[in-house]
Amino acid sequence: MAKTNKKQRLGRGLDALLKSDHIQSAKDQGAEQIVGNILDIPIDRIRTNPYQPRTQFDKNALNELAASIRELGIIQPITVRKEGRNDFVVISGERRLRAAKLAGLERIPAYVRLANDREMLEMALVENLQREDLDPIEIALSFQRMIDELGLTQEEMSERVGKKRSTITNYLRLLRLNPIVQSGMRDGFIGMGHGRALINIDDPEIQLKIYRIVLKKQLSVRQTEELVRQYREGKILDVDETKKRAAKPAKVKQWEKDLRQRIHPKARIKWDGDYAGKVVLPFTSKEEWEKLMDFLSD
């Protein structure tokens, strides 16, 4: 009832104010009669937000929300920006707008704001980051846009979205993952914990190989972390060798032990059976390299 009274107090001049293209800033005359009020706006006058960070909307969830809207109406108004003479752009609530269209509504309640493009982008990004159903890559992309398009530092983002800087950093690191791995996170095949483990592998191709193993074997986050650790420590020479290999004969194990004592503690013999395989002699410094060259020159 309060909403109806507010609109009545605005009087017949409301439509004229909404259609007035001179009201584009909160400082313009008449802006105070628009900003902050809940108004019923024709849906065909509202455009989606070109800065919307969310790119995927679950069809089933939209249909369920549309059914709820048909039954109960719009419980929470969307927020729009007035643009031009009689048009509006969604700042937040695009999911509700889409569902309202599916429900066949012609008008939708909305808060009206006046904001420039930079403010609009920031409001859309921050509003979306408060949602609990965003996938980790969507969140990471939103943070990256705040850096690229708003020029915000991680400290400034931390203040605006209420998250620790370390949390923001962890999300941003996910963007270094192989694009296929990122898609897997967006589709829910793996979680953020898996992604944080895989990002410790610099080579995108190796990331992808381990990702496929994670999917095939349905590895937990801890198992993924262990697989990554073994690869980084040289205990797995190639992730393809995670399949079962032929047992090393006692003599080969002794050769491997000798190599580790004489060359490097992580020296390794990959044994495929029938005297086929690989010998890996790692080095991590100039001294180790020279020692290895001396050994091979003997």
N, C-alpha and C positions, 0 to 999 in steps of 0.2 A: 504494500500500500504506500510505503514511503517513497518508493521509486516513482509511482504514478503521480503523487503530489509534487515531486520535484519537477517532473516534466510539465505538469500543469502550471507551476509557478513560472516556468520559462516562457509560457504564453505562445501566441501565434508567431512571434518573431523567430522561433527556434529554427524552422525550416529555412528561413532566409539566412540566418547565421551559418547554418551548415553549408548552404550553397554559396556562401560568400567566399570568393577566392582570395580576399585580402587578409583573411585570418589564417596565417601560416605559422605564427610565432606566439608564444605565451604573452608577449608584450603588446600584441595587436589589440585594438579596441574590440570588445565583445568576446575576447578569448575566454574570460573568466566564466562566461555563461555556457561554454562548451566543455572545457577541460574538467575532468573529474566526474562528469555526470554520466549516468547510465541511460543510453538512448537506444531505441529500437531502430536499427539501420537495415535497409533492404540488402539482402545477401548479394544481389547482383551488382551492388555498388562497392563491394569489398574485394580487393585483390589480395592474393597471397603475398607473403613477405619475400622479396628477392634475396634477402639476407638470411633466410631461414636455414639454420645449421642442420636441422633434421631433414634427411632425404628419403627415409623409408617410413611408411605408415602401415602398420599391420592391418590387412583388410578385414580379418575376422573381428579384431578389436574395434575397428571403425563401425562395422555393422552392428556390433553389440551396443556401442555408444549411441548409434542412430536409433536403435530400438528403444533405448532408455529415454532419449530425447522426445520421441513420439509420445511416450507414456507420461513423462514428467516435465518435459520442456528443458530449457537451458538453465541449469542451476547456478553456474558461475559464468558471468559475462566474459566475453573476450575483450582484448584491448586493441584498439586500432589507432592509426594516425590519420588525421585529415590530410588529404592531398589534392590540390587543385580545387575546382569549383564544387564538386559534389561527389568526390570519390574518397575511398578510405583504403588503407593498407594495414594488414594484420601485423601487430607487434608481437602479441602472444595469444595463443589459443587457436592456432591453425587446425589442430586436430578436431576441436569442437566445431569449427567452421565447416570442415569437410563432412563431419557427421551430420551437421544440421542440414547440409545440402542433400545428403542421402536420405534424411528423414522427410524431405520435402518442404522444409520451412522457407518462407519468403523473407522473413526478417529475423534478426538476431540481436539480443541485447549486447551492448558494448560500451566500455569506457572509452572516451575519446581523449587522445593526447595529441600534443603538437610537438614534433621532434624532428631534428635534422637527420640526415642519413647516418651520420656517425652515432648519434644517440640511439637511433632506431636499431642499428646493428648491435650496439652494446646491450640494449635492453633485451633484444631477441636472444642473444647468446647467453646472457646471464640467466634469463628466465628458463631457457632450455637446460642449462647446467644444473638447475635446482631439481630437475625431474629425476626420478629413480629408475626409469625404464630406458634411459639412453645406454647404448652399448659403449664399451671403452673407446673404440675408434671414433665414434661420434663425439665423445667428450674431448678426445685428443685433438680432433679437427677444430672443434670450437675454440679450444685454448690457442691453437695455432693461428686461427683467424684473428683472435684478440691481439696477438703479437703482430701479425702481418698488416692488418687493416686498421687497427686502432692504435698501434704503437705502444701497447702496454708492456711493462716489464712483468716478470713472474711475481714480484712482490706486489705490484698494483693489482694483478689478477687475483692474488691470494686475498686481498682486502675486499674485492668486489664480490667474489663468489663464496667466500668463507671457507676456503680449503687451504691446507698447509702448502707452502711452496714445494716441499718435497713430493707431495701428492701430485701437484701440477707437473713437476719434472718427470715423474714416473709415467704419467699419461703421455706426455710429449715424446718420450723415448719410444713408445709403441709405434710411432710413425716411421721408425727406421726398420720396421719389420718388412719382410717380403710382402708385396701387395696381395698375393694369394693367401698368406697367413692372416693379413689384416681382414680379408674377406671372410675367412673362417671365424674370426672373432666376431664380426658383425652378424654373421649367421648363427652364432651361438654354438659352433662346433667345439670351440675351446674358450676358456675364460681368460681373464686378465692375468691370473697367476701363470698360466702356460705362456702367455705372450711375454711376460717379464722374464721368464726363464730363457726363452728363445732369443731375446734381444741381446743376450750375452754372447751370441755367436755373430761375428761380424759378417761372414759370408752369407748373402741372401739365399744362395743355392743350398747351402748346408742347412740353413734355417728351414727351407722348404722340405728337405729330406727328413729332418727330424719331425717336422709338423706332420708329415704323412705317416711316420711311424707312430706318433702320438695318437692319430686318428685310428690307424689300423689296430693297434694294441689297446686303445682306450686307456692310455696312461693317465695317472693322476698328476697333479701339479708337482708333487714330491718326486714321482718317478721321472717326470720330464726334467726337473732340476738335476737329478742324478745322471740322467743320460747326457745332458749338456755338460755337466762337470766332468764326466769320464771322457768325453770328446775333447774338451779343452785341455785336460791333463795328458792327452796322448794315449789314454788307455783304450780308446777306440780310434783306429787309424782312419777309418771310413765308416760313416754311419750305415752304409750298406752291409757292413760286417756284423750288424747286430743279429743277423741270423746265426744259427748254430754252426760252429766250425769244427773241423777235425781236431781231435786232441793232439797236443804236441808230444812227440816221443821224448823220452828222458834225455837223449843226447841233444835234441834241439833246445830243451829247457836249459841245459847246461851251457850251450853256446850263448843263449840269451843272457844268462847270468854273467858270463864272462864279459859280454859286451857292455853290460851295465856297470861292471866294476872298472873296466878299462876306458870306456868312452863317456857314457852318460847314464845316470840312474834311470832315465826314462827310455833308454834304447829298447827296441822291441822287434820281435820276429813274428810276422803274421804268417801263420802256417795253414795252408789249404790242403795239406796231405800230398803224398807222392812227390815230395821234394819240390813243391810249388808254393809260392808265397812272396812275401816282401820282407826286407830288412829296413827298419826305420832307425836312423841315427840322428836324433835331434841335437840342436845347439842353440844357445841363447846369448852367447857373447863371443868376442873376438878370440879369447883364450880357448874356449871350447871348440871353436871352428879350427884354430891352428892345431889343437890336439887331435881333432878328427882327421885333418889333412895328413898329419904325421903318421897316424895309424894306417890310413889308406895307402900311404906312400911306401910303407915297409914291405 
